Amino acid sequence: MQLFIGIMSGTSLDGVDAALVTFENGACQLKNTQFLAYPTALKSELLALHSANQNELEASMLMGNKLAGLYADTVKQLLDKAKVHAADISAIGCHGQTIRHRPELGFTLQIGNAALLAELTNITVVSDFRNRDIAAGGQGAPLAPAFHQALFADSQKNRAIINIGGIANITYLAKNGEVLGFDSGPGNMLLDSWAKLKIGKDYDKDGAWAATGTVLQTLLSSMLTESYFTLPPPKSTGRDLFNDDWLKQHRLDPHLRPQDVARTLTTLTTQSIFDALCKCGDVDEVYLCGGGAHNKLLVDSLQGLLNKTPVRSTKDLGVDVDWVEAVAFAWLAKQTLANKPSNLPAVTGAKGLRVLGAVYPK
């Protein structure tokens, strides 16, 4: 039995998710998990790296080393909890922290110093999953659809797997075997930023604060004119587009109630997801994962738009909502070591199947 660890730190910048996983006979078993929150100061430093700054090259390299240390601490805590030794792990699949994603310019950047992580853990590390796909003309993202297809596809149902992290992305698994996947737009990112600014909290738990507001239709209509929403797949996005400056472009009236803006941002997320799903084809079932799956207002709003199409959790498919992406990177590491491709050209736009990832042996 091979054991893999998947590490994910996403655009929400909340911390490090690590999952200990086995893959046997086309099924995945989640053995144990560990979460390590980012310190507030580190989150601020990471946010600063998303924009051009003085000496940003050195700052990003130093941050990569710091992240490698946090990743290693998370791995150690996970191994201790699971009572497993480093020697028992086949590989760590580490996504790294995205600070730039510009596939239209031919590059993406995830930091985390995988070489240092291999040294600190004495475990083989697979990282840099996006760049090979981009080199082949693809978007380099989303990468999870191949994993979703391997674990969640159903020959009797057209399923949509929707990950709502900082960015929301959709995997459409048609019952005939076809797969679509792309980023629909903002997930929690704008919501979390607004909650931090207005109520001093990292996020609006259950959407309770936003639920006290009403949708500002004029603002919503303005935001939905963003050209990204009408782009055909393949497409991917991130903080390079959907950020505080993007929100400021809509010239928010200072007299607007903050909770009304929060409610509108929630609707922006669900409406853009719904609009994207309508372009995929018939959808029989929707399964949510990521932090947004805990936001009751968001989930109820999406269910309202989808009418009778059931909206469920990936927990019903065997993987808890908080760990799907970490498990995906464990699977991607397994694919790399087996010299098997793990991109989907129909999703990313790459010229063909590619083996993804750079390997740093222990």
N, C-alpha and C positions, 0 to 999 in steps of 0.2 A: 504494500500500500504506500503510495507516494503522498507526501504532505507538502502543501504549498501555502505560502502566506501572500495575501494580496493587501497592498497599502494604497489608500486613496485619500488625497487631500484636495477638495474641490474648490469651485469658485466661491462658495459661501464663506470660505476662510474660517470655519469654526474649529477645525482641528484635524487630527489624524485618525482615520478608521483603519483598523487592521483585522483581517479575518484569516483564521486557520482552516484550511479546506482540504478535502480529498475529492478526487473525481474517479468514479468507478462505473463502468458500463453505461456511460452516457448520463449518469446522475451525479449530483454534487451533494456532499455532506458537509455542513458547516459545523466544525468541531468546537471552535471557541472564537471569541471576539475581544477586541480591546479598543477603547477610544481614549485619545489624549487631546485635551483642549489646547488650542493655541493661547499663549499668554496675550493679553491685550496689546502690549507693546509690540510683540512680533506681528500681530495682525495689522497694526498700523504701518509697520515697516513694509509688509508685503503689499499693502494697498498703495503705498508710495511708489513701489517698483513697477506698478502697472502704467505709470506715466513717465515720460522722459524727465530725468533729473540729473543733477551734477554728480559725476563719478558713479553713475548707476551700474557700470560694468563691474567695478570692484564690489559695490554694495550687493549686487546679485550673486556674485561668487561667494562672498562671505555668508550671505543668507543661505545659499545652497549647502554650505558646511553646517550651518546651524540647524537646518531642516534635517540633514542626515543624522545629526545627533538626536533630534526628536523622534525621527523614524526608528532609530536603533533602540531608544528607550521604550517605544511602544512595542517593538518586537520582543524585547526582553520581558516586559510585563505580560505580554500574551503567552510567551513560552512558559513563564513561571506559573501563570494561571492554569494553563493546560497540562502542566507537568510533562513538558516535551523538551528535548534537548535540541540545540542548534544543528547538531549532526544529523538529526532525523528529518530536516527540512530539505526538500529538493531544490527549492528556489523561492525567492521573494519577487513578486511582480510589483514594481513601484511606479505609479503614474508620475509622481513628482508634482510640484506646485506650478500651475500655469501662471506665467506673468505676462506673456504676450501670445496671441494666436492670430496670425495674419497669413492664412493660406493663400489669399489672393496675391500676396507678395512672395510666396514661396517659403515661408518659415513659420515655425512655432517654437516656443521656448517653455520648457518645464524644468524647474530647478530642483535640486535635492542631492546632488553629488552621490551618484550611485556607487562609484568606486569606494568612497569613504564608507558608505553604508555596508558594503561587502566586508571591508576591513573591521568595522565595529561589531558586526554580527557574526562574522565567520560563516556566512551563508551566501551562496551564489545569488546575485541580484540581476534581474532583467528590468531594464528601464528604456526610456526614449522610444516609446511605442509609436508615436505619431509621425516622426520625420520620414520614415521609409515610405509611408503612404503618400505624404506630401511630395517626396522626390519623384514618385510615380504619377504625379499630376492630380492627386486626391486632396481632400480637405484635411486629412489626418484626424478627423472626428466626424460623427461620434464613433467610438470603437466598440461600445458595448453591444451593438446589434448582432454581431456574430455569436457572442456569448448568449444573448437572449434567444437566438435561433436554436442554438445547441441545447438549451435547457427548457425553454418555455413554449416552443412552437407546438401547434396542435393541428393534426390533419383534418379535424372536423370543425374547427372554429377559426374565424379571422380575429386575431388578437392584437391589441395594441398595448405595449409596455411603455409607460410614461415615467421617466425619471424627472422629478422636480427637485433639482438642487438649486444652485445659484442661477443656472440656466436650465430651462426645460427642454428635454429631448425626447423624441418619439421613435419607437421601433414598431413598425407595422409588420406583423407576421401573418401573411395570407395563408389560408389553409392549403393552397396549391403549392406552397413552398417558396413563393416570392417574398422578398424582404425589402422594406423601405426603412430608412432611418435618417433623421436630421434633427437639428436644433430648431424648435419652434419659436424660441424667443426667451424673454426673461422668465425665470422661475421665482425663486425667493430673493434674488439679489437686490432688486430695487425696493422690495417690501422691507427687507432687513435694514437696509440703509436708511430708509425713511423712519422706521421704528427707532433706530439708534439716534437719529437726529431729533425726533420730536418727543419721544417718551423715555429716552435713555436706556433702552433695552436692546439686546442683540437681535431679538426677533419678537414677533407678536405671537405669543403662545396661543395655539388653536385659532388664530385669527380673531381673538376675542375683542381686541381694540378696534380693528377694522370693521367688525360686525356692528359696531355702534354708529358707523357712518353710512352714507348713501353714495351711490355711484354718480360721479360727475360726468354726465354724458358728453358734454362738449370737450372736456379734457380727454376722456377715453377715445373719442373719435379722432382727436388730434394725434394721440399717441399711436393709434392704429394706422395712421398714414405712413408710418415708418416703412421705407422701401424694402427693408429686410423681409418683412412679412409676406410680401408678394413675390420674392425670389423663388424660383423653382429649385427643388433639391437637385444635386447635392449642395448642402449649405451647412455652415456651422458658425457659431458666434460666441461672444464672451464679454468680458469687461471692456474690451477694446471698443465696443459699441454701446452696450447697455450699462451706463454708469451714471454717477450723479450729474455730470455735465449734460448727458442726454436728457435727463429729467428737467434740468434747468432750461433747456432749449424750448420747453413748452410754456415758459414764462408763467409759472404758477402765481396766481393772485395771492398776495400775503394774507388776504382776508379769508381765504378758504379754510374750512375746518380741517385740521390735519387728519382726523379719522376718516373724512370723506375722501381725501387723497389716498389714504391707505386702502379703503374699500375699492377705489377705482384701480389702484395698482393690482389688487387681487383679481379684479375682473379682467384687467389687461392680460394677466397670466392665463386665466382660464379661457378667455375668448380667443387668444392667439393659439392655444392648444387645440381648442375645438375647431377653429378655422383650418388648422393644419390637418387634423384628422379627417375633415370632410374631403380633403384632396387625396386621401390615401385610398379610399374605397370603402366597401361595407365593413363595419366594425361590429363584431358580435359581443366582444368582451374587452374591457379596459382594466389593466392592472397598474396600480401606482407604486412607485418606490421613491426613495429620497426623502429629505426633510419635509418637503411640501405635503407628503402623504399624511403628516401629523396635523396639518392645518385644516381644522374642521370646516371653516368657512370656505376655504379654497376647494376642498373635496366636494362639499355640498353644492357650491357654485358650478363646478364642472359636471356633477351629476345632473343638475338642473338643465344644463345646456344639452347634455347627451340624452335626456328624456329617459326612455326605457332601456337603453344600453347599460348594463350593469357596470358599476365602477367598484373594483375590488382592490385588494392589496396583494403584492407579490408573496406575502406570507402564505396566502392560499395556494401558491405554486411551490412552496417549500423553502423560500429564501426571504427572511425578514426585510422590511423596507429599508432599514438603516444600513444593510450590509451588501446589497446587490452589487454596487460598484466596486467595493473592495474584493468581493468574490470574483467579479469579472476580471480584475487584474491578476488574480491568482491563476485563473483560467488562461489568460493571455500569456503568462509566463510558461505555463505548461505547454501551450502551443509552440512557443518559441523554442523551448528545449527539444521538442519533438520535431523541429524543423517543418512545422505545418503553418500554412498561411492563416491569418486571423483578421484580415481586413475583408470587407465586402465591397467590391468595386461599384456595385449598384447603389451603395449607400454613400461612399466617400467620393466617387468619381475617379478613382485611380485607374490606371491603364490595365490593371490586372491584379490577380491575387499576389500577395506578398507576405513573406515571413517578417513579422514586425519585431522590433526590440533589439537593444544592444545588451550583450551578456557580459557581466563582470564576475568571473569565477571566484569562488571562495579561496 
